[in-house]
Structure formats: C-alpha cells, structure tokens
C-alpha cells in the first residue's frame, strides 16, 4: 500500500515560471524525501514598467510516506 501526502509551496524566479518551478522542487527535495509528482496550481507575476519582474508559482507537491520507517520516540 502506498500513502501520499501533499505540500502546497510557492516558488519564485526573476527568469521564468519554469525556473520558479525547478527551484521550488530543488529546495523542497532538500528536506522532503520520496517526492513523486507536482501539480501546478497557479502562476502569477509582478510587473515593473512594461516587463515581468518576478514570476511566482503555487505547487502541490506529493510525496510517499515511508511505511517502514521506525519512529524514534525515545528522547
């Protein structure tokens, strides 16, 4: 049996939405194991003058729960 949890995170970039997605996933993977898929929930941007100055993406990142992991409740 596989159980998944979901995190909603926001990524940002001054380059592109794709760059914001890649950076957000890279950062999440540093602290969350077993990442399995991502859904893009929303894209938005800040505009400065006549150009986009910053890109934002809201992501739903799923990861699998390690059912074999032992809880270390002893302190």
ABEGO torsion letter per residue (X at the ends): XBBBBBBBBBBBBAABAAAAAAAAAAAAAAABBGBABBBBABBBBBBBEABBABBBBBBBBBBBBBAABBBBABX
